[in-house]
Amino acid sequence: MSVIVNPTTLSITDTSAASQGVVDFKLLLGTTTGGPYNVSSATVNVSAMTNNSGVYTCPFSSLVFSPALQPFTTYFAVADAQNGQGVSGGSAEASFQIETAPSAPTALAFS
């Protein structure tokens, strides 16, 4: 299993997910490569993802992280697959950042 995360898309490649009855993927985050992955997490149901030959994708904006992610912080992510039997081991690690543009000024003052 592998995971790709960017500010627009979450993509998890797991070609055996359908045959193993995977119902959810859980994305676990940390701020240090190699873990621990305890900063934030999000769970996405397989039915809410697009499956293209074992590559499951969904918009990053559809994920709800608890606690919320901080801008300009590098996160390291692993994904676990969950079915009725339990939770798989983690995927290979991926890294990403959330960036936000600064707010536009509401007024300008010249001196």
C-alpha positions as CSV (number, residue, x, y, z in Angstrom):
1,M,0.0,0.0,0.0
2,S,1.2,3.5,-0.8
3,V,-0.1,7.0,-0.1
4,I,0.2,10.3,-1.9
5,V,-1.0,13.4,-0.1
6,N,-1.1,16.9,-1.5
7,P,-3.2,20.0,-0.7
8,T,-5.8,18.9,-3.4
9,T,-5.9,15.1,-3.4
10,L,-5.5,12.1,-1.2
11,S,-4.5,9.0,-3.2
12,I,-4.0,5.5,-1.7
13,T,-2.9,2.6,-3.8
14,D,-4.1,-0.7,-2.4
15,T,-4.8,-3.3,-5.1
16,S,-6.0,-5.9,-2.6
17,A,-8.4,-3.6,-0.7
18,A,-11.6,-4.7,-2.5
19,S,-10.8,-8.4,-2.2
20,Q,-10.0,-8.0,1.5
21,G,-13.2,-6.0,2.3
22,V,-11.5,-2.8,3.2
23,V,-14.2,-0.3,4.3
24,D,-12.0,2.7,5.6
25,F,-8.6,4.2,5.2
26,K,-7.2,6.0,8.2
27,L,-4.5,8.7,7.5
28,L,-2.2,9.2,10.5
29,L,0.1,12.2,10.7
30,G,3.2,13.2,12.5
31,T,5.7,16.1,12.2
32,T,8.8,13.9,12.3
33,T,9.8,11.5,9.5
34,G,9.4,7.9,10.8
35,G,6.8,8.9,13.4
36,P,5.4,8.9,15.9
37,Y,2.2,9.5,13.9
38,N,0.1,11.1,16.6
39,V,-0.4,14.8,15.5
40,S,-3.7,14.4,13.7
41,S,-5.7,11.8,11.8
42,A,-8.6,11.5,9.4
43,T,-10.7,8.5,8.3
44,V,-12.3,8.2,4.9
45,N,-14.8,5.6,3.9
46,V,-13.9,3.7,0.8
47,S,-17.4,4.4,-0.6
48,A,-16.6,8.1,-0.6
49,M,-13.5,7.5,-2.8
50,T,-13.0,6.9,-6.5
51,N,-11.5,3.5,-7.2
52,N,-9.6,3.2,-10.4
53,S,-8.0,-0.3,-10.5
54,G,-7.0,-0.2,-6.8
55,V,-6.0,3.5,-6.7
56,Y,-8.4,5.2,-4.3
57,T,-8.7,9.0,-4.5
58,C,-10.7,11.7,-2.9
59,P,-10.4,15.5,-2.6
60,F,-8.1,16.5,0.2
61,S,-10.7,19.1,1.2
62,S,-13.2,16.3,2.1
63,L,-11.0,15.1,4.9
64,V,-11.6,16.3,8.4
65,F,-8.5,16.3,10.6
66,S,-8.6,16.3,14.4
67,P,-6.9,18.5,15.5
68,A,-6.8,20.8,12.5
69,L,-3.7,21.1,10.4
70,Q,-1.4,24.1,10.7
71,P,-0.3,26.0,7.6
72,F,3.4,25.8,6.5
73,T,4.0,22.7,8.7
74,T,5.5,19.6,7.1
75,Y,3.5,16.6,7.9
76,F,4.5,12.9,7.5
77,A,1.6,10.6,6.7
78,V,0.9,6.9,6.7
79,A,-2.3,5.2,5.8
80,D,-3.9,2.1,7.4
81,A,-6.6,0.0,5.8
82,Q,-9.5,-1.1,8.0
83,N,-11.9,-4.0,7.5
84,G,-14.0,-6.2,9.7
85,Q,-10.9,-8.2,10.8
86,G,-8.9,-5.2,12.0
87,V,-6.4,-2.7,10.8
88,S,-3.5,-3.3,8.4
89,G,0.1,-2.2,8.9
90,G,0.9,1.3,7.7
91,S,1.8,2.3,4.2
92,A,5.0,3.8,3.1
93,E,5.4,7.3,4.4
94,A,4.5,10.4,2.4
95,S,5.1,14.1,3.3
96,F,3.2,17.2,2.5
97,Q,2.5,20.8,3.6
98,I,-0.7,22.9,3.8
99,E,-0.2,26.4,2.6
100,T,-2.6,29.3,2.9
101,A,-2.3,32.7,1.2
102,P,-2.2,35.7,3.5
103,S,-5.4,37.7,3.7
104,A,-5.7,40.6,1.4
105,P,-5.5,44.0,3.1
106,T,-8.8,45.7,3.7
107,A,-7.4,49.2,3.6
108,L,-4.1,50.8,2.7
109,A,-2.6,53.8,4.5
110,F,0.1,55.9,3.1
111,S,2.2,58.2,5.3
